[in-house]
Amino acid sequence: MNQSTPAPEAIPTEPLKTDDLADWDVIVGKVIGRWDHSSLKIQPMDASPQRFDVGSKLCLDFKGARRVVEILASDRQGKGFICDVGLPTTEEADALQNATLWIRRDMRPALPAGEFYLDEVLGLRVQTETGEDLGEIQEVLETAAHNVYVTPIAMIPAHADFIINTDWQARVLTVRNLPGLKTAD
């Protein structure tokens, strides 16, 4: 595979406005290379077993330029996939190295009651049981024991010992005010 930077004319520039695809905001994969003539090697970032099946539509984002592609052929290879999305040339496939693949939120499978996708906690306002504001969740750290929700001033273990209530409609997470919860403690 040619590792050189492609000529500017080889970089895909389909005339779709990014705004037209702004609601495709859930990342599900990354292009990690080319396979055969013009298929893409994809590293999945999504646990849905059918995400990369033939007929699936994905929003391909390459340096801010977005377009919808359809998977025409797909083959699981180890932890990744080899997918044909109809690219006409080897150069175009090579140029998409590090492109990201996105879906709309409504394209995710429904979860059982009480379960949620990790990105759904981002932006939740966190408050203690006494009403102290700890800011919005900006990041979720995935650890072996449990996830940790990070706000500007606190790190909250995603565990029943710490979380009292999640009000999804109000977008508020209420937690116990325990010593060491705030990063400034």
Backbone bond lengths (Angstrom), bond angles and torsions (degrees), N, CA, C in turn:
res aa  C-N    CA-C-N  psi(-1)  N-CA   C-N-CA  omega(-1)  CA-C   N-CA-C  phi
1 M - - - 1.449 - - 1.523 108.37 -
2 N 1.289 117.35 134.86 1.450 123.20 179.94 1.528 109.15 -73.71
3 Q 1.323 117.16 121.45 1.466 121.63 -178.06 1.524 112.75 -94.70
4 S 1.332 117.61 0.32 1.459 119.38 -178.79 1.518 110.81 -72.54
5 T 1.306 116.37 159.43 1.450 121.75 178.17 1.522 108.90 -70.41
6 P 1.332 117.96 130.17 1.457 119.66 -178.48 1.522 111.41 -68.94
7 A 1.299 114.65 153.48 1.468 120.17 175.60 1.519 108.00 -63.75
8 P 1.346 118.20 148.74 1.460 120.63 -177.82 1.528 113.49 -51.99
9 E 1.339 118.06 -34.36 1.455 119.35 -178.45 1.534 112.16 -70.38
10 A 1.343 117.96 -16.03 1.461 121.34 179.83 1.527 111.80 -85.34
11 I 1.321 117.22 -13.60 1.461 120.53 -178.99 1.522 108.95 -78.15
12 P 1.345 117.60 128.39 1.463 120.81 -177.95 1.520 111.74 -60.53
13 T 1.306 115.97 132.30 1.470 120.61 -178.79 1.521 110.58 -138.06
14 E 1.315 117.38 46.40 1.453 120.10 178.98 1.528 108.78 -59.72
15 P 1.332 118.48 133.84 1.464 121.52 -172.55 1.530 113.97 -77.90
16 L 1.322 117.56 66.98 1.458 121.68 172.01 1.513 108.00 -112.27
17 K 1.308 116.98 135.92 1.451 120.23 178.24 1.524 109.61 -75.67
18 T 1.331 116.88 139.54 1.456 121.27 177.50 1.527 109.81 -58.16
19 D 1.341 118.32 -37.22 1.461 121.64 -178.85 1.521 111.59 -59.54
20 D 1.340 117.58 -32.16 1.451 120.93 -179.87 1.527 111.28 -63.75
21 L 1.307 117.35 -22.95 1.456 122.07 -176.13 1.529 112.28 -119.87
22 A 1.320 117.26 21.26 1.466 121.27 -176.91 1.524 112.77 -64.00
23 D 1.346 117.99 -27.54 1.460 119.30 -178.91 1.532 112.64 -80.63
24 W 1.319 118.38 -0.30 1.470 122.26 172.07 1.527 104.78 -88.01
25 D 1.346 116.02 82.65 1.461 119.98 -168.22 1.527 114.75 -121.14
26 V 1.334 117.11 17.92 1.463 120.97 176.89 1.527 107.53 -115.76
27 I 1.314 116.46 113.08 1.460 120.38 -178.59 1.527 109.66 -73.79
28 V 1.351 115.58 134.51 1.470 119.78 -178.61 1.527 112.85 -126.53
29 G 1.325 117.04 -7.95 1.460 117.74 -179.97 1.511 112.91 -175.21
30 K 1.326 113.71 171.45 1.461 121.44 179.82 1.526 108.43 -139.18
31 V 1.327 115.87 138.74 1.456 121.11 176.29 1.529 107.47 -78.97
32 I 1.330 116.09 121.83 1.463 119.61 -178.08 1.524 112.14 -110.53
33 G 1.321 116.27 2.37 1.464 118.67 177.22 1.514 112.46 163.37
34 R 1.316 114.98 -173.28 1.458 122.63 179.34 1.519 108.42 -113.32
35 W 1.326 115.33 150.61 1.462 122.27 176.51 1.515 107.39 -130.09
36 D 1.272 118.22 141.52 1.470 125.69 -177.75 1.522 110.68 49.16
37 H 1.310 117.90 -138.53 1.472 120.09 -175.61 1.529 112.73 -70.16
38 S 1.332 116.39 -53.05 1.466 116.96 -175.69 1.529 113.65 -152.50
39 S 1.309 117.59 22.15 1.470 119.89 173.83 1.528 108.86 -81.76
40 L 1.314 115.71 159.93 1.461 121.08 -177.72 1.520 110.80 -108.38
41 K 1.334 116.19 138.97 1.463 121.74 170.31 1.525 106.10 -88.74
42 I 1.333 116.02 123.77 1.462 120.84 -174.05 1.524 110.42 -120.24
43 Q 1.322 114.82 131.61 1.461 122.20 172.56 1.527 106.55 -95.71
44 P 1.349 118.07 113.22 1.467 119.07 -178.99 1.525 112.32 -72.38
45 M 1.332 115.56 147.37 1.462 122.54 174.78 1.521 108.40 -127.01
46 D 1.320 114.80 31.57 1.449 122.42 -172.86 1.520 107.17 -147.67
47 A 1.320 117.23 138.38 1.457 120.65 -176.30 1.521 113.90 -90.44
48 S 1.326 118.05 -2.37 1.457 120.49 -179.01 1.531 109.99 -65.93
49 P 1.333 118.05 120.17 1.463 119.88 -175.61 1.529 114.26 -65.69
50 Q 1.316 118.73 -21.70 1.462 120.99 -179.15 1.533 113.74 -99.94
51 R 1.319 117.94 4.70 1.463 120.86 -173.56 1.532 113.02 -54.56
52 F 1.332 117.44 -38.30 1.459 120.74 -174.99 1.525 112.44 -109.99
53 D 1.335 116.76 26.85 1.463 121.48 177.00 1.528 110.64 -71.99
54 V 1.330 115.54 157.99 1.462 121.47 175.17 1.525 108.63 -56.72
55 G 1.323 116.26 134.20 1.458 122.43 -179.07 1.518 113.83 95.80
56 S 1.319 117.60 -15.23 1.473 120.54 178.94 1.522 109.96 -66.30
57 K 1.319 115.05 142.27 1.467 120.90 176.46 1.523 108.38 -108.16
58 L 1.325 115.17 137.16 1.456 122.43 179.68 1.519 108.68 -135.44
59 C 1.307 116.05 152.48 1.452 121.05 173.86 1.526 107.01 -95.70
60 L 1.301 116.12 118.15 1.459 121.85 179.84 1.525 107.80 -93.50
61 D 1.321 116.88 123.44 1.464 122.11 179.95 1.520 108.69 -113.73
62 F 1.314 115.19 118.63 1.457 120.67 177.80 1.521 108.31 -125.78
63 K 1.324 115.62 107.07 1.471 122.39 -179.92 1.523 112.30 52.78
64 G 1.332 116.42 40.47 1.459 121.27 177.23 1.511 114.78 89.25
65 A 1.315 119.13 -14.77 1.466 121.91 175.80 1.524 107.30 -88.27
66 R 1.328 115.92 126.68 1.458 120.57 -174.92 1.516 111.33 -119.70
67 R 1.341 113.97 148.49 1.456 120.68 172.84 1.517 108.78 -157.05
68 V 1.316 116.02 153.45 1.456 121.07 179.01 1.524 107.97 -88.88
69 V 1.346 114.97 133.55 1.463 121.01 176.03 1.525 107.87 -123.07
70 E 1.322 115.41 154.80 1.457 121.42 176.51 1.516 108.53 -116.23
71 I 1.317 116.08 137.13 1.461 120.28 179.13 1.522 108.47 -78.47
72 L 1.347 115.09 118.22 1.462 122.05 -177.96 1.523 111.59 -93.16
73 A 1.327 116.75 -29.04 1.467 123.28 176.88 1.515 107.24 -151.62
74 S 1.334 116.14 145.92 1.460 120.21 -176.74 1.517 109.98 -147.54
75 D 1.330 115.62 139.58 1.455 120.97 178.84 1.519 108.33 -142.05
76 R 1.321 116.04 125.17 1.471 119.89 177.79 1.522 108.25 -72.94
77 Q 1.324 116.52 131.31 1.465 123.10 178.45 1.515 107.97 -130.63
78 G 1.342 117.34 99.73 1.460 120.45 -177.71 1.513 110.26 62.53
79 K 1.333 116.37 -123.08 1.466 121.15 179.79 1.528 112.19 -90.49
80 G 1.334 117.31 -1.50 1.459 120.66 -177.19 1.511 113.13 -120.72
81 F 1.324 114.47 -168.45 1.460 121.80 -179.94 1.522 109.44 -134.41
82 I 1.329 115.17 149.68 1.465 122.48 168.88 1.518 104.24 -109.21
83 C 1.334 117.37 118.40 1.466 121.00 -175.30 1.518 111.20 -127.18
84 D 1.321 114.66 133.93 1.465 121.77 172.02 1.520 106.59 -94.87
85 V 1.333 116.40 119.85 1.466 121.01 178.67 1.533 110.78 -115.67
86 G 1.327 115.66 18.08 1.461 120.23 174.89 1.510 115.38 83.07
87 L 1.323 118.37 22.65 1.465 119.97 178.20 1.526 108.75 -70.12
88 P 1.326 118.26 135.07 1.461 120.33 -174.45 1.534 115.10 -80.10
89 T 1.332 117.74 -22.86 1.463 118.13 -173.65 1.519 112.47 -135.77
90 T 1.320 114.86 156.97 1.456 122.12 174.51 1.528 109.98 -62.04
91 E 1.313 116.74 -39.39 1.465 121.37 -178.65 1.535 110.95 -62.03
92 E 1.333 116.50 -40.94 1.464 119.02 -179.97 1.530 109.68 -66.37
93 A 1.322 117.17 -41.57 1.470 120.18 178.59 1.526 110.42 -64.26
94 D 1.339 117.89 -43.74 1.468 121.12 178.23 1.522 111.10 -61.35
95 A 1.315 116.87 -37.60 1.464 121.04 -176.94 1.529 112.55 -67.96
96 L 1.328 117.53 -17.69 1.462 120.46 -177.12 1.527 113.89 -89.24
97 Q 1.325 116.96 7.78 1.469 120.69 175.59 1.525 108.72 -51.98
98 N 1.327 117.76 130.79 1.470 125.90 -179.53 1.527 114.64 75.17
99 A 1.328 118.21 5.55 1.467 119.45 173.17 1.524 107.92 -65.07
100 T 1.322 116.75 153.97 1.457 121.52 178.85 1.522 109.66 -110.93
101 L 1.333 115.26 155.03 1.462 122.09 -179.01 1.522 108.86 -118.90
102 W 1.333 115.88 134.97 1.464 121.73 -171.03 1.525 110.42 -131.82
103 I 1.339 115.93 156.93 1.456 122.98 171.68 1.526 108.50 -131.61
104 R 1.343 115.55 167.17 1.465 120.54 171.63 1.530 108.30 -80.92
105 R 1.306 117.11 152.61 1.470 121.28 179.36 1.530 111.72 -56.53
106 D 1.337 116.89 -35.68 1.463 119.25 -177.94 1.537 112.69 -73.06
107 M 1.317 117.80 -3.90 1.458 121.85 178.07 1.536 111.67 -90.84
108 R 1.333 117.02 -6.82 1.465 120.27 178.46 1.526 109.14 -78.65
109 P 1.330 116.44 148.63 1.465 118.40 175.83 1.531 110.64 -66.17
110 A 1.323 115.71 146.89 1.466 120.27 176.68 1.526 108.68 -66.91
111 L 1.314 115.02 145.47 1.465 120.71 178.87 1.523 110.12 -103.75
112 P 1.314 117.04 155.36 1.472 119.35 175.65 1.532 110.75 -61.50
113 A 1.318 115.74 157.45 1.468 121.44 178.95 1.526 109.84 -53.98
114 G 1.331 116.40 136.93 1.453 122.09 178.74 1.519 114.01 88.45
115 E 1.343 117.81 -9.08 1.463 120.57 177.17 1.523 109.15 -103.95
116 F 1.336 115.64 156.91 1.457 120.76 -178.62 1.519 109.48 -151.56
117 Y 1.326 115.40 161.45 1.457 121.03 174.52 1.527 108.14 -83.76
118 L 1.333 116.55 143.13 1.469 120.32 -176.57 1.523 112.91 -55.98
119 D 1.331 117.74 -38.34 1.469 118.52 -177.82 1.526 111.75 -66.25
120 E 1.323 118.12 -16.26 1.464 120.64 179.28 1.527 112.37 -71.84
121 V 1.329 118.17 -19.62 1.469 119.27 177.34 1.526 111.76 -83.18
122 L 1.339 116.94 -18.26 1.466 119.07 178.24 1.521 109.30 -62.09
123 G 1.320 116.10 130.73 1.464 120.96 -179.51 1.520 113.92 91.27
124 L 1.346 118.49 -9.09 1.463 119.18 175.31 1.525 108.94 -63.45
125 R 1.319 117.10 136.53 1.453 122.70 175.13 1.524 106.92 -79.18
126 V 1.318 117.17 132.15 1.465 121.51 -179.39 1.521 108.54 -107.11
127 Q 1.332 115.54 132.97 1.462 120.81 175.80 1.515 108.48 -137.93
128 T 1.325 114.59 153.41 1.462 118.99 176.89 1.527 108.89 -81.67
129 E 1.310 115.98 170.60 1.463 120.71 179.29 1.525 112.00 -63.31
130 T 1.346 116.85 -19.06 1.475 120.61 177.17 1.525 111.95 -94.40
131 G 1.337 117.34 2.35 1.456 121.68 175.91 1.515 115.29 94.96
132 E 1.334 118.70 3.02 1.466 120.90 178.83 1.528 109.87 -68.80
133 D 1.326 116.15 129.58 1.460 122.13 -178.36 1.529 109.81 -81.03
134 L 1.329 116.72 124.84 1.463 121.45 178.46 1.531 112.43 -108.07
135 G 1.325 116.81 9.43 1.465 120.82 178.05 1.519 112.51 90.59
136 E 1.323 114.97 -175.56 1.462 121.56 -179.58 1.520 110.53 -96.52
137 I 1.319 115.56 147.49 1.467 120.20 176.48 1.528 108.11 -68.38
138 Q 1.332 115.08 122.37 1.458 121.45 -178.03 1.521 112.66 -105.82
139 E 1.337 115.69 -20.73 1.456 119.50 -174.78 1.521 109.04 -155.55
140 V 1.325 115.78 151.59 1.460 121.80 173.74 1.522 106.88 -120.03
141 L 1.325 115.74 119.78 1.460 120.85 176.14 1.523 107.28 -94.04
142 E 1.320 116.02 126.19 1.457 120.23 178.69 1.528 108.35 -95.53
143 T 1.335 115.83 118.15 1.458 121.07 179.69 1.522 109.07 -119.81
144 A 1.312 116.52 168.73 1.470 120.85 -178.91 1.524 111.53 -63.42
145 A 1.321 117.80 -39.13 1.471 121.21 -176.05 1.530 111.88 -78.49
146 H 1.328 117.11 -47.66 1.465 122.69 -177.89 1.531 108.13 -171.24
147 N 1.316 116.14 164.05 1.455 119.63 176.91 1.524 109.66 -75.22
148 V 1.336 115.11 159.87 1.462 121.50 177.69 1.525 107.22 -128.44
149 Y 1.333 116.45 126.25 1.457 122.40 178.21 1.525 108.54 -90.51
150 V 1.329 116.46 128.90 1.457 121.64 -175.26 1.527 109.61 -111.40
151 T 1.348 115.54 125.31 1.462 122.23 171.75 1.529 106.35 -114.03
152 P 1.334 118.30 175.32 1.468 119.09 178.62 1.533 113.84 -59.73
153 I 1.354 117.55 -24.48 1.472 118.23 -176.15 1.525 114.22 -126.19
154 A 1.322 118.33 3.94 1.469 119.18 -176.99 1.525 111.35 -149.29
155 M 1.333 113.87 157.58 1.460 122.21 172.22 1.522 105.83 -127.16
156 I 1.337 115.92 115.40 1.451 121.34 -172.36 1.525 110.05 -112.26
157 P 1.326 118.05 116.42 1.469 119.57 174.85 1.534 110.10 -63.14
158 A 1.317 116.35 133.70 1.467 121.12 178.62 1.525 108.08 -81.48
159 H 1.308 114.79 74.76 1.457 121.99 -174.97 1.524 108.38 -142.84
160 A 1.308 116.72 147.46 1.475 121.68 -177.32 1.522 113.07 -59.29
161 D 1.325 118.64 -23.90 1.464 120.67 177.23 1.526 111.96 -67.62
162 F 1.324 117.10 -20.61 1.464 121.52 -176.39 1.523 112.61 -110.30
163 I 1.322 117.80 -36.27 1.461 121.44 -174.27 1.524 110.62 -93.69
164 I 1.323 114.62 126.65 1.460 120.80 -179.86 1.521 110.27 -93.16
165 N 1.335 116.51 -46.84 1.465 120.03 -174.47 1.531 110.24 -157.25
166 T 1.326 116.00 147.65 1.461 121.96 170.58 1.515 107.53 -121.69
167 D 1.330 116.57 115.59 1.459 122.14 176.75 1.525 106.49 -99.94
168 W 1.336 115.83 96.50 1.471 120.33 -175.29 1.520 112.07 -65.97
169 Q 1.329 117.88 -34.64 1.467 119.76 -179.14 1.523 111.32 -69.52
170 A 1.323 117.11 -43.39 1.469 120.93 178.68 1.531 111.30 -82.15
171 R 1.346 117.04 -12.31 1.460 124.20 -178.82 1.530 111.30 60.67
172 V 1.354 114.78 48.13 1.467 121.69 -179.44 1.528 109.39 -128.28
173 L 1.333 115.07 131.58 1.458 123.13 175.03 1.527 107.08 -108.83
174 T 1.329 117.14 121.39 1.461 121.24 179.78 1.521 108.33 -102.99
175 V 1.347 114.63 130.07 1.470 120.43 -175.44 1.527 110.44 -126.64
176 R 1.328 115.46 159.93 1.468 120.95 174.22 1.528 108.29 -73.91
177 N 1.312 116.05 141.61 1.462 121.40 179.05 1.527 108.28 -90.06
178 L 1.316 115.78 86.61 1.465 121.19 -177.50 1.522 109.86 -104.53
179 P 1.325 117.50 151.53 1.459 120.81 177.93 1.541 111.07 -57.37
180 G 1.326 115.40 137.26 1.466 121.16 178.83 1.512 114.13 88.53
181 L 1.335 117.57 -3.18 1.459 121.01 -179.49 1.527 111.28 -66.94
182 K 1.342 114.86 -44.43 1.482 119.48 179.66 1.526 109.33 -81.31
183 T 1.316 116.29 140.41 1.451 120.92 -177.88 1.528 112.09 -68.74
184 A 1.338 117.35 -19.96 1.460 120.77 179.15 1.525 112.21 -88.32
185 D 1.341 117.91 -6.18 1.483 120.60 179.87 1.512 111.28 -66.52
